[in-house]
Amino acid sequence: MRAIHYVLVIGLLLALAGACGAQMDQPQTEQQRAQATVQLGPVVRAGMPRSADVFVDGRFALRIPASAGGMSPTQRGQIIADRMNQAFDQGMSWENMRVSQVRGLWTVSMNGTLIATADDGSARAYRISSGALASRWANQTVVAMGGEPQVIAMQLRPIPAVVAGAREELPMNWAVSPTKMAPLLNATTGETVGNVMVGGPSDRLNLAKAVALYQYSADGAIVRSFVPITSASIGDQIIRAHGVGLVGMPANVLPMTGFRTGAEVAQMATQMSAQWNNLINASMRGRNLQVGANTKVVPLYSMDEKQVIGAAQVVGTASGVAQTQSVVVATRDDMLQFRARTAQYPPATETTALNDVVVSALIHVPEQAETPTAAPPYPPAIEPETTPPESSETSPPAPPME
């Protein structure tokens, strides 16, 4: 009996060991892997189809608002979910997430495997660049997978870090005139907001060490004045680098959403042009940062959205400002590029671009703002003023662009 007992005990132990070994050798089950699924989402903008929402284990990852490549948002969402599931089957995790540019298109990938392509239609729906959209999708997906985006932050950025002050040439728009990157400083706190591209005559451009950003309200609009300064920080005394202005900035530096667009804003930009111009100049004069040159407010036309999205104050030579009818903004390589034009709204054919006029302020109308029926009177503290005369300082004309 004792021998039989020993045999039974040994047999039981061997069976348990075999079961444990089999369990350890068993591959990971589907339930243990992350699982991507697709659901119908809301309509992001009027006239667009219902979006597709991709989830990872029931947690929201990304939203596809637009059709592309002949596929609906739902079809695109299913392809993205399938790619994610294949990546999960191969053992990939959130640490493998990347944002990169492939043949000019911003993409989200995992360990070299394409997951999603940020299309222009979806980017326009959110009023951001395609690079910023790819970064948003990647960050949200990492969070949905239980990861920490800050740990792999550099992998998820669409724009390489720039060295402030490094000389660059802005493709197409500023192929001849010099430009450079400079830190954008919050004029109130002195903190660095990001980097922007400024342009102007070489001797003046060399004086610009940073750009001070002033944000304030002017008759129902939000104004952002970009003031190139001769110091690298905000101090007690700030000196303006005359003749230098904004020509470009990364699309994700400042929020460009929550503002009104279209024909209504185009009418406001025309109706309020002189009023806004005088208020901006008065605000800068009150800070002893007057432009000291000719200025004008014109409609700001987006080539990406094909409509007016606000207004812009320009500064430059007398002849250049007189010819300026609009400022065109377009996204290229995740940079917003600004250019003064001789046409009010760009027609189908190319219009003349002005290389001696730069942007000194951007004006946007909040979505909740009311459209004025007539230009309101000037506040008592601000007297109407004419456009300032050309600066007494002489500067060599910028070389022709085209």
Summary of the structure (lengths in Angstrom):
residues: 402
radius of gyration: 27.9
end to end distance: 105.1
largest distance: 116.4
contacts: 1291
relative contact order: 0.10
helix: 27%
strand: 32%
